[in-house]
Amino acid sequence: MKIKYFFFLLLIIFFAPNIGRASKMIFEPSSSIVQKDELVKINLYLATEEDRINAAEGELIFPNDLLSVYNINYSNSILNFWPEKPHLGRDGVISFSGVTPGGFGSNSRNLLFSVVFKALKEGKAEFGIQKALALKDDGAGTSSDLKLEKGSITVTAKSSSPTLASGKLLQELDPKNDKEPPESFTPLIGSNPDLFTGKYFLVFTTNDKQSGIDHYEIQESKNKSIKDNAWIKTESPYPLIDQALRSFIFIRVFDQAQNVRLETLSPLYPHKFYQSAGFWVIIVLVCFMLLFLKRKWVSFHNDK
């Protein structure tokens, strides 16, 4: 499975053995009733019992004749890395697969992701989960017993008075109302023999509480300068070009409103001053200058 493969490739995973009762995947709608043409948000949670979990995957199914996907947001998810980000893979199915290095606590309820739907026509819309999996943080990727709960909302006829909940969602999802950049974050460098053939890679993730993360960009530089045309659009984990780890690494992240956050990582093994080309250019110029002055001095004394 996608998770089991990705799970063993992450370098910074710390295991805590645990055996416990079943976890649950739970739906929580922003409203149990929504009018036709309005918006409603569904949160999908993973509620743990005694198990400590570090990975989850599955498919959220919904009636695509009654609802259409308006927005999917995983920026506040308990899952940090996504072998498969929540997305509409086919009609009526949202697939996802995520990992949290180090796992998350037992006896807790944790957001996996949120979906905002637009109501298309009247009826009862029922939600379910299929092909679901949650892995214990036990060092072996053992599957946790998992209960899959169902959810539903009722779509009613459109009235002349829109609901407050739908209007609030429209405001939240309007990029014009998002003036804040994504949250600050700390990129980490790691290596693993099973990932990128053992090369050093960069791991990074952050959240944006309003419009959500749009994309990340990276560039590496031997000096602390940024070039506008050198950005590479990428995702975590990212294999580094400079495997000597002597470059500055710049990471910028954009949210859906195109607000940007820039983070800088200094070289792990910076060049010594005598390793730079500029240093030796100066040394050569000084030598030529001294040689020139010496010849001048000898010529001056010979002329006397």
Order of alpha helices (4+ residues) and beta strands (2+ residues): alpha-beta-beta-beta-beta-beta-beta-beta-beta-beta-beta-beta-alpha-beta-beta-beta-beta-beta-beta-beta-alpha
